[in-house]
Amino acid sequence: MNSAERRATAGLATIFGLRMLGLFLILPVFAIYGTELTGATPALIGLAVGAYGLTQALLQIPFGMLSDRIGRRPVIVFGLLIFALGSGVAAEAQSIHGVILGRALQGCGAIAAAVMALAADLTRDRQRTKSMAVIGISVGAAFMIALVAGPAIAAQAGLAGVFWATAGLALVAVALLYGLVPAGGEVAFRPEVNARAGGLPIVLRSPDLLRLDLGVLVLHLVLTASFVVLPVVLESRLGFAGGDHWKIYIPVLALSVLGMGALIGIGERRRILHRLLAFVAALVIIADLILAGFSQSLPAVLLGLWLFFVGFNTLEASLPSLLTRFAPDGLRGTALGVYSTAQFLGAFLGGVLGGAIQGAYGVGGVFIFCALAAGVWLLAAVGLSAPASYQETTTQAETT
């Protein structure tokens, strides 16, 4: 990467990481502290966890298309301010229904497509996976921080304190957008300034884009559903108090980065990243089956979590990078809007279905459901084409 690409990547990864940290902070604590809210039930707790995903899903496409027309930065700022407002509503809520409302309002700050599109605008094709990988690592880092900070904040300031912290993180991200991300490079790097007319139907007719959209939907469905029940597994089956869950998560996540780096490195060097997706989906299936059958064994849970996070981190970095390579010129924001819609729809479905399945079939039923969902994605991933840039590289190598 050149200096402009490094600065853009670092700035956007920090902003995206802060945004995701705000969302992740509640995951390790809500299944426990949410029971204290008026009217709380397992199903409503799951709905509160996933509610932001529904409004994110509804607004990612409009926000992505808007970013193609008026620019990425105004859309990002507006979305972060809306997210901060929703955090304040959730912080002041006394009932589960009020938290659901606040979480839904948080989701109205649908900036994921605009942030990833800006990262793609500011990096060259050969450097794009590195940029997306750094953003993916920032998501993993945010997750690790949340697993420590969430319980710590909740212990000192309660659930309201966690939501106020998320509001503050959003405002910090607004300042960093102008302080860290280079100005002007957006126009210099991207060939499109205005979105092409009729772009959404074009995006929705692409089989390869739809396969990637399905992949991110399943990925976040599995993540959210898992964290409806994982805190319960660690506390009730393995005997770890809420404040000690980080002792499980942090080492597993840190080691998973090594697996992610190895897989992405192989995929990019050999230009087969699109072929590795099915293998990574298989890792997620194996992880969920281990967690379903051996959730009372600490070594088995550690192995299952490591396999899961290797798969999650790899897909979190590689899916958006591949998607920007398949997206038609002038429709990158629109394509990423559809992608982000699928991502957050998966989060919504994971929260709702995870809570409902836990109530009906217990913890094991949730992990079996996640394995089946990952199996659907595996079948879809097998048919993914090679990106044009991979084909061009192969042709050039054969010519020389």
Protein Blocks (a to p, Z undefined) as FASTA:
>chain_A
ZZklmmmmmmmmmmmmmmmmmmmmmmmmmmmmmmmpghiafklmmmmmmmmmmmmmmmmm
mmmmmmmmnojklmmmmmmmmmmmmmmmmmmpcbfklmmmmmmmmmmmccklmmmmmmmm
mpcfklmmmmmmmmmmmmmmmmmmmmmmmmmmmmmnojmlmmmmmmmmmmmmmmmmmmmm
cghjlmmmpmbfbdcehklmmmmmpmklmmmmmmmmmmmmmmmmmmmmmmmmmmmmnopa
fklmmmmmmmmmmmmmmmmmmmmmmmmmnopmmmmmmmmmmmmmmmmmmmmmmmmbmklm
mmmmmmmmmmmmmmmmmmmmmmmmmpcghilmmmmmmmmmmmmmmmmmmmmmmmmmmmmn
ojmlmmmmmmmmmmmmmmmmmmpccdfklmmmmmmmmmZZ
